[in-house]
Amino acid sequence: MSDMNDLKLQGRLARDAVLKITKNGKKLALFTLAVNQTKKNADGTYFDEANYFPCSAFIGSEKFASYLKKGQPLILEGYLKQSLKQIGDDDPSLAGKKLYESRTYIRTSKIHLIFTGKKDEAENEKIPELPENVIYENDEKDEDVFIGDEMQFF
């Protein structure tokens, strides 16, 4: 029996996506999605609290990656992924114990770009045009990617 690991989030990119090339030559976009959650204070006033989620997506073109800029609203579909990396192999104080670093992030299967109608900004930044409703579906097979310390998510 397969357990359920499926999610949908709507938010904005917290910073420009970082493009990496995997060992197999595939393009990987690493980005952070900021998702607001509305909460209520004790005095009854509402406020938004931002949550930041690290995400990764295999992408086919740099043209699509050019839209993954800070502030871009989007909806993503995907699942949670955990990466484990063994650390501390050279530490004699561990005496045969294994120590792992764990990262949990969102592996993206679909990205729905939401355009806000600000065409002037896109023209100034020389971003290529895409059709109005853009949905990017990731058809790459699952590949383990460890998101290391060099990627700061927020």
Sequence and secondary structure as in RCSB ss.txt:
>XXXX:A:sequence
MSDMNDLKLQGRLARDAVLKITKNGKKLALFTLAVNQTKKNADGTYFDEANYFPCSAFIGSEKFASYLKKGQPLI
LEGYLKQSLKQIGDDDPSLAGKKLYESRTYIRTSKIHLIFTGKKDEAENEKIPELPENVIYENDEKDEDVFIGDE
MQFF
>XXXX:A:secstr
      EEEEEEESS  EEEE TTS EEEEEEEEEEEEEE TTS EEEEEEEEEEEEEES HHHHTT  TT EEE
EEEEEEEEEEEE TT GGGTT  EEEEEEEEEEEEEEE   S HHHHHHTT     SSEEEE           TT
    
